[in-house]
Amino acid sequence: MSDYVHLENKGALFNNSYKEKDNQPDKRGSINVEGKVFDIAAWINKDKNGQEYLSLSVQEPRQREDSKDEESKVVDEKPENDVIEGDDPF
């Protein structure tokens, strides 16, 4: 991700070009919440009816180096409690 600064309460997700395993996020990005920036990751999932939804993870940002190895370590596992029982994930 770049040095771009989001407006307050705005963010963006991008395709994870470093994804190598299924448990790594499909999308990555950052979000500015009330002036504080967080890293976000998203996995594309399907509920029991086959409807797609995004499962999200938010974490404190970390120092990044310009290497693929360091970048791929940011959120690299799917959240465990990711079960949707109803038709609507909200």
C-alpha contacts under 8 A as a table, 3 or more apart, distances in Angstrom:
res1	aa1	res2	aa2	distance
1	M	29	G	6.72
6	H	9	N	7.90
6	H	10	K	5.86
6	H	11	G	6.02
6	H	31	I	6.86
6	H	32	N	5.97
7	L	10	K	5.50
7	L	11	G	7.76
7	L	32	N	6.75
8	E	32	N	5.28
8	E	33	V	6.07
8	E	34	E	5.75
8	E	35	G	5.55
9	N	31	I	7.01
9	N	32	N	5.10
9	N	33	V	4.63
9	N	34	E	5.87
9	N	35	G	7.46
10	K	31	I	5.72
10	K	32	N	5.55
10	K	33	V	7.16
11	G	29	G	7.31
11	G	30	S	5.54
11	G	31	I	3.81
11	G	32	N	6.03
12	A	29	G	5.47
12	A	30	S	5.93
12	A	31	I	6.49
13	L	27	K	5.88
13	L	28	R	5.13
13	L	29	G	4.28
13	L	30	S	6.86
13	L	40	I	7.59
13	L	41	A	7.63
13	L	42	A	7.98
14	F	27	K	5.20
14	F	28	R	5.35
14	F	29	G	5.93
15	N	26	D	6.05
15	N	27	K	4.41
15	N	28	R	6.43
16	N	19	K	5.63
16	N	25	P	6.76
16	N	26	D	5.39
16	N	27	K	4.74
16	N	28	R	5.78
18	Y	68	K	7.37
18	Y	71	E	7.96
18	Y	72	S	6.11
19	K	22	D	7.76
19	K	24	Q	5.85
19	K	25	P	6.85
19	K	26	D	6.88
19	K	72	S	7.52
20	E	24	Q	7.09
21	K	24	Q	5.57
22	D	25	P	7.72
23	N	76	D	6.59
23	N	77	E	4.89
23	N	78	K	4.96
24	Q	43	W	7.80
24	Q	75	V	7.08
24	Q	76	D	4.47
24	Q	77	E	5.18
24	Q	78	K	6.27
25	P	28	R	6.83
25	P	41	A	5.80
25	P	42	A	5.39
25	P	43	W	5.00
25	P	75	V	7.12
25	P	76	D	6.47
25	P	77	E	7.17
25	P	78	K	6.82
26	D	41	A	7.58
26	D	42	A	5.90
26	D	43	W	5.03
26	D	44	I	6.47
27	K	41	A	5.70
27	K	42	A	5.03
27	K	43	W	6.62
28	R	39	D	7.58
28	R	40	I	5.78
28	R	41	A	4.42
28	R	42	A	6.32
29	G	39	D	5.94
29	G	40	I	5.24
29	G	41	A	6.39
30	S	37	V	6.74
30	S	38	F	5.53
30	S	39	D	4.36
30	S	40	I	5.23
31	I	37	V	5.55
31	I	38	F	5.39
31	I	39	D	6.52
31	I	40	I	6.92
32	N	35	G	5.71
32	N	36	K	5.34
32	N	37	V	4.28
32	N	38	F	6.39
33	V	36	K	5.23
33	V	37	V	6.26
33	V	38	F	7.60
37	V	60	E	7.60
37	V	61	P	6.96
38	F	58	V	6.46
38	F	59	Q	5.76
38	F	60	E	5.12
38	F	61	P	5.28
39	D	58	V	5.80
39	D	59	Q	5.42
39	D	60	E	6.18
39	D	61	P	5.27
40	I	56	L	6.94
40	I	57	S	5.62
40	I	58	V	4.57
40	I	59	Q	6.53
41	A	56	L	5.68
41	A	57	S	5.19
41	A	58	V	6.61
41	A	75	V	6.73
42	A	54	L	5.93
42	A	55	S	5.45
42	A	56	L	4.54
42	A	57	S	6.43
43	W	54	L	5.52
43	W	55	S	5.16
43	W	56	L	6.63
43	W	78	K	7.19
44	I	52	E	6.73
44	I	53	Y	5.97
44	I	54	L	4.85
44	I	55	S	6.57
45	N	52	E	5.53
45	N	53	Y	5.45
45	N	54	L	6.06
45	N	55	S	6.96
46	K	49	N	7.50
46	K	50	G	5.13
46	K	51	Q	5.20
46	K	52	E	4.32
46	K	53	Y	6.01
47	D	50	G	5.27
47	D	51	Q	5.47
47	D	52	E	6.49
47	D	53	Y	7.33
47	D	84	I	6.13
47	D	85	E	7.59
47	D	87	D	7.27
48	K	51	Q	7.52
48	K	84	I	7.68
48	K	85	E	7.36
48	K	87	D	7.73
49	N	87	D	6.87
53	Y	89	P	7.31
55	S	79	P	7.88
55	S	82	D	6.87
57	S	75	V	7.96
57	S	79	P	7.13
62	R	74	V	7.96
64	R	70	E	6.97
64	R	71	E	6.86
65	E	70	E	6.34
65	E	71	E	7.30
66	D	70	E	7.59
66	D	71	E	7.63
67	S	70	E	5.51
67	S	71	E	6.29
68	K	71	E	5.06
68	K	72	S	6.08
69	D	72	S	5.40
69	D	73	K	6.72
70	E	73	K	5.39
70	E	74	V	7.36
71	E	74	V	5.93
72	S	75	V	7.50
72	S	76	D	6.88
73	K	76	D	5.87
79	P	82	D	6.27
84	I	87	D	7.85
84	I	88	D	8.00
84	I	89	P	5.98
85	E	89	P	7.96
86	G	89	P	6.68
